[in-house]
Amino acid sequence: MIPVRIMFTKGKNPFSKLIMWGLDEPISHVAICFFDAFVVHSNIKGLNITSLDAFREHSNIVFEHEIARYSRSQTVMKMRELGKDIDRAGYDWKYFCFLFWEALKSKIMRRELKINGVHHDKNKYLCLEVAEKYLNMHVRYDKDLYATPMKMYELIKKEESPSGNFSET
């Protein structure tokens, strides 16, 4: 069986630092790793697949978690499903700008970041949406509180058994 991991990272670029500042979190990104070799994620270029080595050049993996194990054929099938969306999926800039605006307001007003009634483009993704869509994750969170990368990590870790496979790097 081949492990599929979800990785929580902090990027080395100014954009990632801006995200961490806006969210007051130590991580800025979520990605999925197949075969310990390929990483699927959404960044400013849209939805893409890159090698794990190339991904590590631009990101520091802070937390990672084995989310599933598939047979070789199942893993290939999951990768093919991803390939169907790669060419036509972009980064959800409109949603990102909305979230950044809300984060900025919450920092100025010194209140918790809350998002209500947000609708975003179904053919464009933020990194959290990629994790939810392709791993069929149903992270439960307060409907008024946007699930940030760190909140996703905390919720997944909380739902794990005491012998969960989380590792901090």
The 8 nearest C-alpha neighbors of each residue, nearest first, counted from 0:
[[1, 70, 69, 68, 2, 71, 74, 67],
 [0, 2, 68, 69, 70, 34, 71, 3],
 [3, 1, 68, 67, 65, 4, 0, 69],
 [2, 4, 33, 67, 32, 65, 66, 68],
 [5, 3, 65, 32, 64, 66, 31, 6],
 [4, 6, 31, 64, 63, 30, 32, 66],
 [7, 5, 63, 30, 29, 62, 31, 8],
 [6, 8, 29, 62, 28, 61, 63, 60],
 [9, 7, 60, 28, 61, 26, 59, 58],
 [8, 10, 26, 27, 59, 58, 28, 15],
 [9, 11, 58, 15, 12, 57, 59, 8],
 [10, 12, 57, 58, 9, 15, 13, 59],
 [11, 13, 14, 15, 10, 16, 57, 58],
 [14, 12, 16, 15, 17, 11, 10, 18],
 [15, 13, 17, 16, 12, 18, 10, 11],
 [16, 14, 18, 10, 17, 13, 12, 27],
 [15, 17, 13, 19, 18, 14, 20, 12],
 [16, 18, 20, 14, 15, 19, 21, 13],
 [17, 19, 15, 21, 16, 20, 27, 22],
 [20, 18, 24, 16, 22, 27, 17, 21],
 [19, 21, 17, 23, 18, 22, 16, 24],
 [22, 20, 18, 102, 19, 23, 17, 103],
 [21, 23, 19, 24, 20, 18, 102, 147],
 [24, 22, 20, 19, 21, 25, 18, 26],
 [23, 25, 19, 22, 26, 149, 20, 27],
 [26, 24, 19, 9, 27, 23, 149, 61],
 [27, 25, 9, 8, 24, 28, 19, 149],
 [28, 26, 9, 19, 15, 18, 8, 148],
 [27, 29, 8, 7, 26, 148, 9, 126],
 [28, 30, 7, 126, 6, 127, 148, 8],
 [31, 29, 40, 6, 5, 39, 38, 7],
 [32, 30, 5, 39, 38, 4, 6, 40],
 [31, 33, 38, 4, 37, 3, 35, 5],
 [34, 32, 3, 37, 35, 36, 38, 31],
 [33, 35, 36, 1, 37, 2, 32, 3],
 [36, 34, 33, 32, 37, 51, 2, 3],
 [35, 37, 51, 34, 50, 33, 38, 32],
 [38, 36, 50, 33, 51, 32, 49, 35],
 [37, 39, 32, 49, 31, 48, 51, 50],
 [40, 38, 48, 31, 47, 30, 32, 49],
 [41, 39, 30, 47, 46, 126, 38, 31],
 [40, 42, 46, 126, 45, 125, 47, 124],
 [41, 43, 45, 44, 90, 40, 46, 126],
 [42, 44, 45, 90, 41, 89, 92, 91],
 [45, 43, 42, 90, 89, 46, 41, 47],
 [46, 44, 89, 90, 41, 42, 43, 88],
 [45, 47, 41, 85, 88, 40, 89, 42],
 [48, 46, 40, 39, 85, 41, 45, 49],
 [49, 47, 39, 38, 37, 40, 50, 46],
 [50, 48, 38, 37, 51, 54, 47, 53],
 [49, 51, 37, 53, 52, 36, 38, 54],
 [50, 52, 54, 36, 37, 53, 38, 55],
 [51, 53, 55, 50, 54, 56, 36, 49],
 [54, 52, 50, 56, 55, 51, 49, 57],
 [53, 55, 51, 56, 52, 57, 50, 58],
 [56, 54, 58, 52, 57, 53, 51, 59],
 [55, 57, 53, 54, 58, 52, 59, 11],
 [58, 56, 55, 11, 54, 10, 59, 53],
 [59, 57, 10, 55, 11, 9, 56, 8],
 [58, 60, 9, 8, 61, 10, 55, 57],
 [59, 61, 8, 62, 7, 58, 168, 6],
 [60, 62, 8, 168, 167, 7, 59, 9],
 [63, 61, 167, 7, 166, 60, 6, 168],
 [64, 62, 6, 166, 5, 165, 7, 4],
 [63, 65, 165, 4, 5, 164, 66, 166],
 [66, 64, 4, 3, 67, 164, 2, 5],
 [65, 67, 4, 3, 64, 5, 68, 2],
 [68, 66, 3, 65, 2, 69, 4, 1],
 [69, 67, 2, 1, 0, 3, 70, 66],
 [70, 68, 0, 1, 73, 74, 71, 67],
 [69, 71, 0, 73, 72, 1, 74, 68],
 [70, 72, 74, 73, 75, 69, 1, 0],
 [73, 71, 75, 74, 70, 76, 69, 77],
 [74, 72, 76, 70, 75, 71, 69, 77],
 [73, 75, 77, 71, 76, 72, 69, 70],
 [74, 76, 78, 72, 77, 73, 79, 71],
 [75, 77, 73, 79, 74, 78, 72, 80],
 [78, 76, 74, 80, 75, 79, 73, 81],
 [77, 79, 75, 81, 76, 80, 74, 82],
 [80, 78, 82, 76, 81, 77, 75, 83],
 [81, 79, 77, 78, 82, 83, 76, 84],
 [80, 82, 78, 79, 83, 84, 85, 77],
 [83, 81, 79, 85, 84, 80, 78, 86],
 [82, 84, 81, 80, 85, 79, 86, 87],
 [85, 83, 82, 87, 81, 88, 86, 80],
 [84, 86, 82, 46, 88, 87, 47, 83],
 [87, 85, 84, 88, 83, 82, 46, 89],
 [86, 88, 84, 85, 89, 122, 83, 46],
 [89, 87, 123, 122, 85, 84, 46, 86],
 [88, 90, 45, 123, 46, 91, 124, 87],
 [89, 91, 45, 123, 124, 43, 92, 125],
 [90, 92, 123, 124, 94, 93, 125, 95],
 [93, 91, 95, 94, 90, 96, 43, 123],
 [92, 94, 96, 95, 91, 97, 119, 120],
 [93, 95, 97, 92, 96, 91, 119, 98],
 [94, 96, 92, 98, 97, 93, 99, 91],
 [97, 95, 99, 93, 98, 94, 92, 100],
 [96, 98, 94, 100, 95, 99, 93, 101],
 [99, 97, 101, 95, 100, 96, 102, 94],
 [98, 100, 102, 96, 101, 97, 95, 103],
 [99, 101, 103, 97, 98, 102, 96, 104],
 [100, 102, 98, 104, 99, 103, 105, 97],
 [103, 101, 99, 105, 100, 104, 21, 112],
 [102, 104, 100, 106, 105, 101, 99, 107],
 [105, 103, 101, 107, 106, 102, 108, 100],
 [104, 106, 110, 102, 108, 103, 109, 107],
 [107, 105, 109, 103, 104, 108, 102, 110],
 [108, 106, 104, 109, 105, 103, 110, 102],
 [107, 109, 105, 106, 110, 104, 103, 111],
 [110, 108, 106, 105, 107, 111, 104, 112],
 [109, 111, 105, 108, 112, 106, 107, 104],
 [112, 110, 105, 113, 109, 106, 144, 102],
 [111, 113, 105, 102, 110, 144, 101, 114],
 [114, 112, 144, 143, 111, 145, 115, 101],
 [113, 115, 143, 144, 145, 112, 117, 116],
 [116, 114, 143, 117, 113, 142, 144, 145],
 [115, 117, 118, 114, 143, 142, 119, 113],
 [118, 116, 115, 119, 114, 94, 97, 98],
 [119, 117, 116, 120, 94, 121, 115, 93],
 [118, 120, 94, 121, 117, 91, 93, 123],
 [119, 121, 123, 122, 91, 118, 124, 94],
 [120, 122, 123, 119, 124, 88, 118, 91],
 [123, 121, 88, 120, 124, 89, 87, 91],
 [124, 122, 89, 91, 90, 88, 120, 121],
 [125, 123, 91, 90, 128, 41, 89, 126],
 [124, 126, 128, 127, 41, 91, 90, 129],
 [125, 127, 41, 129, 128, 29, 40, 28],
 [128, 126, 130, 129, 125, 29, 131, 148],
 [127, 129, 131, 130, 126, 125, 124, 132],
 [128, 130, 126, 132, 127, 131, 133, 124],
 [131, 129, 127, 128, 132, 133, 134, 126],
 [130, 132, 136, 128, 135, 129, 134, 133],
 [133, 131, 129, 135, 130, 134, 128, 136],
 [134, 132, 135, 130, 131, 129, 81, 136],
 [133, 135, 136, 131, 132, 130, 66, 129],
 [136, 134, 132, 131, 133, 137, 130, 138],
 [137, 135, 131, 134, 138, 132, 130, 133],
 [136, 138, 139, 135, 131, 132, 134, 140],
 [137, 139, 136, 140, 154, 151, 155, 131],
 [140, 138, 137, 141, 154, 142, 151, 146],
 [139, 141, 142, 138, 146, 144, 154, 145],
 [140, 142, 144, 143, 139, 145, 146, 113],
 [143, 141, 144, 140, 145, 115, 114, 139],
 [144, 142, 141, 115, 114, 113, 145, 140],
 [145, 143, 113, 141, 142, 114, 146, 112],
 [144, 146, 114, 147, 113, 143, 142, 112],
 [147, 145, 150, 151, 144, 148, 140, 149],
 [146, 148, 150, 149, 145, 151, 127, 22],
 [149, 147, 151, 150, 28, 29, 152, 27],
 [150, 148, 152, 151, 147, 153, 26, 24],
 [149, 151, 153, 147, 152, 146, 148, 154],
 [150, 152, 148, 154, 149, 153, 146, 147],
 [151, 153, 149, 155, 150, 154, 156, 148],
 [154, 152, 150, 156, 151, 155, 157, 149],
 [155, 153, 157, 151, 156, 152, 150, 158],
 [156, 154, 158, 152, 157, 153, 151, 159],
 [155, 157, 153, 159, 154, 158, 152, 165],
 [158, 156, 154, 155, 159, 153, 160, 152],
 [159, 157, 155, 156, 154, 160, 153, 163],
 [160, 158, 156, 163, 157, 155, 161, 162],
 [159, 161, 163, 162, 158, 157, 156, 164],
 [162, 160, 163, 159, 157, 164, 156, 158],
 [161, 163, 160, 164, 159, 165, 156, 158],
 [164, 162, 160, 159, 161, 165, 156, 64],
 [163, 165, 64, 65, 166, 162, 159, 66],
 [166, 164, 64, 163, 63, 167, 62, 65],
 [167, 165, 63, 62, 168, 64, 164, 61],
 [166, 168, 62, 61, 63, 165, 60, 64],
 [167, 61, 62, 60, 166, 63, 59, 165]]
